[in-house]
Amino acid sequence: MKSEIMAIFTRTPLHVGAGNSVGAIDSPIMRERHTKIPVIPGSSLKGVLRDLFNGNPDQEILFGNGDSAGKLLIGEARVLAFPVRSAKGSFAWITSPIALARYEMDSGVKMDIDKLDGLEDSQCFGAQDVLLGKDVVLEEYKFESRGLSEDIASKLEKIFDDKIWKTVATRLVIVNDEIFSYFCENACEVVTRIKIDDETGVVDKKNGALFNQEQVPSETMFYAVIGEQKDGYIETLKKTLPEVLQIGGDETIGLGYCSVSLMEVAK
């Protein structure tokens, strides 16, 4: 069975909702329960890809119907690099040993994770464009840099051909898994939205005037594993796959537009 990696690079903020919440955020995003890292469920991604084949006879073959399963296997999309405000260079992409280990397992690309052992909460591996002396300042937190493996940075750069993403080699910061989870949980966007009454044209006070919505920021790098049960089905997907997909909710207000590409898994 052949597999390929789909890189998903958010052009605009992304909201794949997890339903209503009883907390401060009324409309949270989908996250892994154990790490709090955002994910795009395979079912959400499959629905977006299926819509590309609406009216196409290959739709049921690739994605299934009520009587049979589809020939494409769509995995959930995981975060590989997450953008965070930086005191130097405007922003940095952060990743961690667990994020790199997952990518190595799924893609077959060796990420030299053993070089990252022993990272404390106050330490990181930081690239040149985000260094202030020997430190990296992300949000209000300062980390002492231990240098950066150019090999890891160059391998990440090759994932996606995009002018912004190509700066990852000079913006990359590797933190430990706890810090990575913390930023992925607390550095997402939270926007306050209002609901307008269609008849009066003003705020609908009866059905909730204000609500808070959580969004994954632009320039987040996700990836998903796409498999096939028989040779040729991924190639069929490639012929129809556009450069930009809209994923998640609120398409009409510009959310969820992502650049996408497929690349072969390393042997």
N, C-alpha and C positions, 0 to 999 in steps of 0.2 A: 504494500500500500504506500503510495506516494504522499508526502506532506510538503506544504510550503508555509512560509511565514508571511502573514499579512501585516505590514506596518500601517499604523493608523495615527496620523499626526494631526492634532486638533488645530484647525484654522480659527475657529471661534469657540467660545465656551460651550461645554457639553453638559447636557442634563439627561441622564438616564435615571428616571425616578424610581425610588424604592417605596412609593406610597406615602400616605400621610404619617406625620410624626406627632408625638405628644410632647416633644421637647421644644427648644427655642426655634429650631428650623422646621417650618411647616412641611416643606417638600424636599427631603434629603435625597442624595444620590445613592446608587447601588455601591456597596462596599463589601469586601471580604469580611466575614464576621471576626476572624481571629487576628487580622492585621490592621483592619480599618482602611486598607488601601483601596481606592476606587477600582471598579471593574466594569466592563461592558459585557453583560451576560451573552452566552452563545445564542440564546433564543432571540435576543434583540438584534444581534448582528445577522443572524439567519433571516429574520424578517425583512431587514433592509436589503439584503442581497436577493431574496426571493422577489421583491418588488421590481428589481431590475429586469426580471424575466416575465413580467406580466404580459400575457398574450403570446408568449413564446412557448412552443411545444416542449422545449427542454426544461421548463419550470418544474413539472412534476417529477421528471427523472432526477434532477439535481436535488430538489428539496422535499420531495415526497408529497403524499396526499393522505386521505383518510384510510387508505387500504395498504399502503406500502411506504417504507422509509426512503428517504432520499439517498443519493449516491455521494453527496458531499457531507463531510463531517466538519462542523463549525465549532471551534473551541471558544471559550470566553477570552476576551481581550484583557491583558494584564498591563499594568503600568511598568514601563522600563525606565523612563526618565521624566521627572516632574519639575516644572519651572517654579522657582522661588525668588523673591526679591533679593537682590544683592547690593551691598553698599558700593561695590566696585563692578562696573560693567553692566549696570541696570538689573540684570537677572542672571541666575545660574540654573543649569539643569542638575538636579540631584538624583543619585541612584544609590544602591546599597548592595552588599554582598548577596543578600537573598534575591533581590531583583535580577542581578547578573547571573546567579546560579540557575534561576528559573529559565532565563533566556538561553543559557548554555545548554540546559537539558532539552529545551524545546527546539532549538535551532541547530544544535550540533557545533556551534562556534565556540571554541575554547576562549574563556574570558580571564584566565590566570587569576582565579579568585583566591588562591592560596597566598597571593601577595598582599591581600587585604586583611590578614589576620591581626587581631589585637587592637582594632579601632575603638578608642574610648569615646564617650559622649562628647567630649570637648575637642576631638580630633577629626580630621578629614584628609582626603587627598584632593587638592584643588588645582585647577588649571590656571594658566597665567593671567587671563583677562579678568578674573574675579579675585585675584590676590591683592590684599592690602598689606604690603610688607611680606610677612610670613603667615598671615592670617586670612581667613575668609569670614565675612560677616553676612549672614543670611537672616532676613527679618531683623530681630533684635538680638540674635545669638552670634557669638564669636567662636570660631573654630581654628585651632592650630593646624596648619597644613603640613603634611608629611611628604609633599611632592605628589606627582601624579604619573601613573603608568601610561605612557604615550601609546602603548600597544592596545590597551583597553579603549582609550579614547578614539583611536583610529578605526577600530572594529565597529564601534557604535556609529561613527560617522558614515560608514558604508551602508548602513541599514536603509537609508532613504536619501534620494537625490532631491534636496530642497535647499535653497540658498540660506534660509534661516537655520535649518537643522545642521548644515555644514559647519556652523560655528560651535557645535557641541565640543569639538576637540579643545577649544580654548575657554569654554564656559562650564565644563563638567566638574562636578564636585561629588565625591564618593563619601558618604557618611555611613555610620553603622545602622543596623536594621531598626533599632529603636527610634533613632532620630528620623530616619526615612518615614517610618509609620506615623510619627508625630506630625511631620510637615504635611504628609498626604491627607491626614485627618483634619488639620487645623489651618492649612494655607489654601484651601479651596475658596472660591468666591461665594459670598452670600449676598444676594440682591433682594431688595424689598419691592414687591410688585403690588399693583392694585387691580381690582376687578371693576369694570365699568358696566353700569346698567344700560342695556341696549336701548331702552325706551327713553330714559332721561338724559343719557350721555354723561352722567356724573358717577361718582363712586357708589357702588352697590353696597349699601350699609347692611342690608338684610342678610346677604350671603357672604359676608366677609370682605371688609374693605381692604385689608392689607394681609399679605402673606409673604413669608421669607422663603426664598428658593436657593438651594445649593447648586453650584456648577463647578465642574472641572475646568481649570483655566485653559486658555489658548496655549499652544506650543507644548502640550503634554504628548509624550510619545507612548502609545499603546502598541501592543502586538498580539496577534492571535494565530493559532495553528489551524490551518485549513487542510483537511485530509480528503482522500477520495477512496472509494471502494474498488475502483477499477481505473486503469490508466486512461487518461483523456478527458476526464470530467473537470479537472482544474483548468485545463486549457480552454474548455468551453466557457468557464467562468471568466477567464482572462479576456476573452474576445469581447465580452459585454461590460466588464468592470471599467467604470469611468475613473478619472483622476481624482474626483471629489465625490464623497458620499455624505449624505445628511443622516446622522445617527441620533436617536433619542428624540425628546420632545421639543416643542416650540420652534418648529421649522420656520414659521411665518415671521418670527422676530429674530431670525438669523442665528439661532443656536444650533450646534451640532454639526457644522460643516467641517469635514475632515479630508485631508489628502491621504490617499491610500495607494499601496503598491504591494505586489507579491514577489517573493524571492524564494529560491529553492533552499531546502534544509541542507546543511552541510553533511556530507557523508562521514 
